[in-house]
Amino acid sequence: MPYRYITSEQDGAVEYLKLNRPDVRNAFNEEMIAELTAWAVDAADRGDRRELRAVVLSGAGKTFCAGADVAWMARTVQYSQEENLHDATAASRMFATLDAVPVPLIGRVHGAAIGGGAGLAAICDIVVADDQAVFGFTEVKLGILPAVISPFALAKIGRSAARELFLTGMRFSAARARAIGLVHSVVAEAELDTAIAGYVAEIMASGPEAIAVSKALIREIWGRPLDEARPITAAAIATRRVSKEGQEGLRAFLEKRKPGWVR
């Protein structure tokens, strides 16, 4: 479907998704939220069919994502609680739908990832950041809070970092973002695409079904006690070993050849 505030380019089974509101630093409004949600629903379907194996998410212009659009925030000042609940539920659905896409989502962060932009970084499976990028969960500076992104941010950075960063709203460097787990690789801006290409190559060398199941397994067992997780994990590996893809991967390893999914 045609989009107004996001763009997408496909290169084989890899998709390059870009936030496209550079005039407002790729800030969210209702339309962008709706478009990203629709895109994620479609991407999940294509991922399930193995037509899509990786997604690189970036921002047009000088900034990855500055959070909420000022004009949108100005409208919410006049909203009733019910209208704000509807609005926030749509944003929450967007993050959850993006998070559930069954292929690796790689964040290419440059400039800044503030508020909801930091939330986007949190839902990315892999994040590569420019070494000059700035991050922040800055909502308390506006008298609000990082509510809808909190489940994803907490899963990435943990309670201790969240207590400091949620409660102060302070901005922090890419190096600090890497130290707390929000970012996985920090490079010079000119090296972003090379670093991302390395991750894409690793993904394309791995079983697409195994990646999808691994991503789902992380969500399923995170936070569970070991006694609950053990039978889930045992069943998961047993199922993969007898699957067509698992059999192909194991046989390729034993026969010292590349598996069929590597082109």
N, C-alpha and C positions, 0 to 999 in steps of 0.2 A: 504494500500500500504506500501511497506517497506521504511523505512527512514534511513538515514545515520547519521544525526546530531541531531535528536530528538528521544526519546523513549517514549513508551506509554504502560501503563498497565491498564486494566479495572477491576474494582471490583464492579460487579453489574452495577448500573447506574452511578457510579462515575468513572471518568477517571483520572489517574495520568500521566500527561505529563511532560517530563523532557528535558531540553536543555542538549545536550550531546556532548559538546566540552570542557571537563574539562582542557585539555592541554593549551587552550587559554582563560580560564576563561569564557567559553560559549559565546564568542564574536560572533557577527553576521558576516556571509559572504553571498554571493549570494545564495548559496545552502541552508543554513539554513533558509533564508528568504523565499525561494520558498517552502521548506518543511512545514514551519509553516503556510504559506498561504494555501497550499493544505490541511493540517490537519484541519484548521479552516473551510474551505468549507465543508469538510466531517462532521465535528462536528456539524455544523449548520443543516445539513440534519438530523443527528441522534437526535439532540435536538428537531427539529420540530416533529419527530416521537416519542418523549418521551423515546427513548432508552438511552438517555444521560441526566442526571439531574444535574451534577456538574462536574467541572474540577479543579484539583489542579495542578498548574504550578510551577515547581521548576527547579533548576539547579544542574547538577552533579558536584561533587568535592567541592572545597572550596568557590566558588563564584556563586551567582545567575546569573548575566550577566554583563560583563564588557563593553558592547556597541559594537562598530565596531571593527572587526578584523584588526590588524595592516597591514597584507598582503593585505587585501581588500582595505584599505585606501591608501596603496602605489600604487595600480593599478589606483585608481580614480585620483591620481595626474596627470596621463597621459591622462585622459579622456577628450574629447571635452565637451562643454556645453550640446550638444544633448545627448551624452552618459551618462553624469551625470544626466540629466533629466530623462532618461529611468531608470537608477539605483535608483534614489530617488523615482520615481513613484512606483517602485516595493516594496520598503520599506514602503511607505505610504499605499499601498494596503494591505500589511501584517498587519499593525496595525489596519486598518479599518475593515478588515475581522475578525481578532481576537476580536475586540471590539463588533462586531455584532453577535457573537455566542449567541444563545438565552437561554443559561443556565449560572448560576453564574460561573465566572472564579475566582478562589482563588489563589492569589500569595503567594508562600512560599519563602520569601526572606531571604537569609543568605549571609554573607560575604560582598558583594557589589552589588549595582545596579547603574551603571554609564552610562550616555548618553542614548543610546537606551535601556539599561537595566532599567533605571528609567522610560523610556517610556513604557516598558512592565508593570511595576508596576502601571503606570497611567491607562492602559486599563483594569487592573484587577478590578473586582467588589469589591472584598474584598482582603486586603493585610495583611498578618501576617508576621512580621519581627523579626528577631533575634536582641536582644538589642544591639549587637555590630556591626550590619550592617551599612554600609556607603552608602550614596546616593549622586548623583550629576548630574546636567545638565551641563556637563563640556565642551561642544562643543566650546565655545568662547576661551578656552585655546588653541585650535588648529586653531583659526582664522575662524571657521565656526559657525554654529548656530543650535539650537535644533528645526529645522523647521518642519520635518514631524511628530514629536511627540507633537508639540505645541498644536494642538487642544485638544488632550487627557489630556496633562499635565495641561493646563489652566482650563479645566473642573474640574479637581481634586483640584488644589491648588490655583486657582484664580490669578488675575492680580498682586496683591501686592507681593505675594511670588514669582511669576514668574519674576517680575522686579528685585528683589534682586538676585535670584538664576540663572536665564538665563543670566543676564548681568555680573555677577561676575564669574560664573563657579565654585563657591566654593562648596566643599563637605560638607555634613551635616549628622547629626546623625539620627538614627532611631527615637529617641524621637522627633527631629525637624520634621521629615517626618510625624509623627503622628499628631503633632500640626497643620500642614498645610493641613492635609487631604489626603496626599499621601498614608499613611499607617493607618490601622484601629486598629491593635493590636500589641503590642511590648512585647515579652517574651524572656526568656533565650532560647538559641538555642536548648537545650535539651527538651524544652516544645513546640516547634513549631508544632509537629505532633498532640499533645494533643489539642492544641488550634484550629488547623485546623479541627480536628475530631469534635469538638464542633460546628463549623460553618456548617460542612457537615450534622450533625444530625439535625440542625435547618432547613436546606434546604430540607432535605428528609421528614420533618414533614409538609412541606408547599405544596400547590398545584402547580404542575409543570407548568401548563398552566398559572396560575396567576403570577408565577415568570417571565415567558417569556414575558407576556404582561406588567408587571411592568417594566422590563428592557427596553422594547421598549418605554414605556410611558415616562420614564426619558429622553430618547434621544429626543423624539418628543416635549416635552413641555419645556425643559431646555432653558432658555433665552427668551421665549415668554412672551409678556405682559399678564396680568391676563385676560383681555377681550378675547384674543385669546385662552388662555389655558382653560377657563371655559367650553365651549361647548365640547372640546375634553375630558376633565376629566369626565364630566357628562355622556357622551356617553359611555366612557370606563367602568365606574362602573355599569351602567345600563346593558350593554352587559354581564359583568361578572356575575351579579346577576341572569340572566336567563340562563346562560350557564350550561351545564351538571356538570362541575366541581364546579362551584359556588353554584349550587343547592345542590350538595352532601356535600360541606363544611358547608353551612349554616344549613342543616338538621342534620348533624353530631353534630354540636355545640348544636343545640336545643335538640337533643336526647341524649346528653352527651355520645357520643361514638367517636371513632377515624374515620376520613374520610377514604374512600377506598384507597387513594394513600399511606397511611401509612402502612408499612408492619412490 
